[in-house]
Amino acid sequence: MRFVRTAIASLLLASVLPLVLTVDGILAASYPLSPSDSAVQAALDYLRGQQSSDGDIGGFGNSAFVCMAVAAAGENPDLWVNGGPSLVDYLKAGPADMSGEFNMGTFLSRMVLAAVAAGESPSAFGSWSGAHLGVTVTDGDYLGALKSLHNGTQFLQDLTGDPDSAETLNDDFWGVRALIVAGESPSSALVQSAVQFIIDNQEADGGWTWGTASHTWYMPDSSDVDNTAAALVALCLAGQDGVSVADGLTFLSGSQDAGGGFTSIWTGVNVQSTAWAVDAIAAGGGDPTGADWTPVASTPIDYLLAQQESDGSFSGMVRSTADVLLSLLGPGGGIRAARARPVSVGGEALVVDGVSLLAVPVALCAGLLTALWIASPSFRRIMRRKSCSRTRSAL
């Protein structure tokens, strides 16, 4: 009988030990990644290697996204220098050429987000002044210029009088995000009117594209992952959690590849679409490493990490590397004020509460006690005496 008891105890302990190993894996959560993670550090090293002596990293627009990624990784972008001005100084100097900017709404939103990431005021981010597409920026007041594009219903692409300016959507996605991150109340009329415009222009398939159905260049059935993800982040930041968000997430789910990545109608499966999809999932309170987003065996995070190049980049480009960094450091693309970061346990985003945190230790103790009960007659005698004592006290 002793042999039988020992064998049973061994089997029970064998079943408990993997749980112990799982707990160790749970505590080393894979999402969001820590800034100290080797993948994050390798990506940061790649970006550092791309910095020019004037502070630029991949061009003016890309430098803004790098600034956001650096801040999300817990580093000070003011200290990113390569023998000259810092990354922040480069951005505060303003764009040398605006000819490549075709949507002032997205440009101004990008500058507001970069200013906030740098710990600066988006109303006085440097002293650059200039005018483009009918919009004037004075003394680095990118936030004021962005608000000037709001027509009472939504953000305009520019102020040139072009009727299609009111039929773009990506400026609304990014305008809402920028306003909230800059401190605008999600319940303000400015935000909620743009939110309603976004909801009103959701496609029948649950996704979004870059323009409304009234835009001259609109194409039916052109919902895509990138714009859907951007729309979802904006809606979630503004407090939306209803049918529009649910339908948008369903569209994203239908656009996921078996390998965990997300498919763009323009380029197929790629890291940037996947990174933006992760932003949207996390902004909505979801877990990109959970079962809902694991079509076979790989999650979106697995897919992204598998795409990292030997030089630390993602797709060998500054912009995609910055986007993926923001995604991996989540939730919601590194926007700290958007939502309180949940504790990530075993890939599941959990609210911190005593029951959740104690559930695994209790299970471990129960398994070990069961094993000891079977293996040791003397242990059973001790526990029986304690049980009788407790019963008597209760009476």
URJO-V300579 format. One record per pair of residues at least 6 apart in sequence whose C-alpha atoms are under 6 Angstrom apart, sorted by the first residue. I is the first residue (numbers start at 1). GAP is how many residues later the second one is. Records with the same first field share a line. If there is no record, write none. Layout:
# URJO-V300579
I: GAP / GAP
This chain:
# URJO-V300579
5: 369 / 370
6: 369
9: 362 / 366
12: 359
26: 319 / 320
29: 315 / 316 / 317
32: 296 / 297 / 298
33: 295 / 296
35: 38
42: 270
43: 269 / 270
46: 266 / 267
50: 7
51: 6
53: 29 / 30 / 31
54: 30 / 31
55: 26 / 30 / 31 / 32 / 35
57: 6
58: 260
62: 257
64: 50
66: 256
67: 10
68: 46 / 49
69: 253 / 256 / 257
71: 46
72: 262
78: 8 / 10
80: 6 / 7
92: 33 / 34
94: 34
103: 54
104: 53 / 54
105: 52 / 66
106: 65
108: 34 / 38
109: 65 / 66 / 69
112: 10
113: 65
115: 7
122: 20 / 21
123: 18 / 19 / 20
124: 16 / 17
125: 15
126: 14
127: 12 / 13
128: 11 / 12
129: 8 / 9 / 10
130: 6 / 7
133: 25 / 27
134: 25 / 26
137: 8
149: 6 / 7
153: 40 / 41
154: 40
155: 17
156: 9 / 10
157: 8
164: 51
167: 44 / 45 / 48
168: 43
169: 41 / 42
170: 40
173: 57 / 58 / 61
176: 15 / 58
177: 57
186: 52
202: 6
206: 41 / 42 / 45
207: 16 / 21 / 41 / 44
208: 15 / 19 / 20
209: 14 / 15 / 18
225: 39
226: 47
229: 47 / 48 / 51
232: 48
233: 47 / 50
236: 48
237: 101
255: 7 / 8
256: 6
258: 37 / 38
259: 39
260: 38 / 39 / 40 / 43
261: 13 / 39 / 42
262: 7 / 11 / 12
263: 6
272: 48
275: 49 / 52
279: 48 / 53 / 54
282: 49 / 50
283: 48 / 49
287: 62
289: 10 / 58
290: 57
308: 6
313: 8
314: 6 / 7
326: 7 / 8
327: 6
342: 7 / 8
343: 6 / 7
373: 7
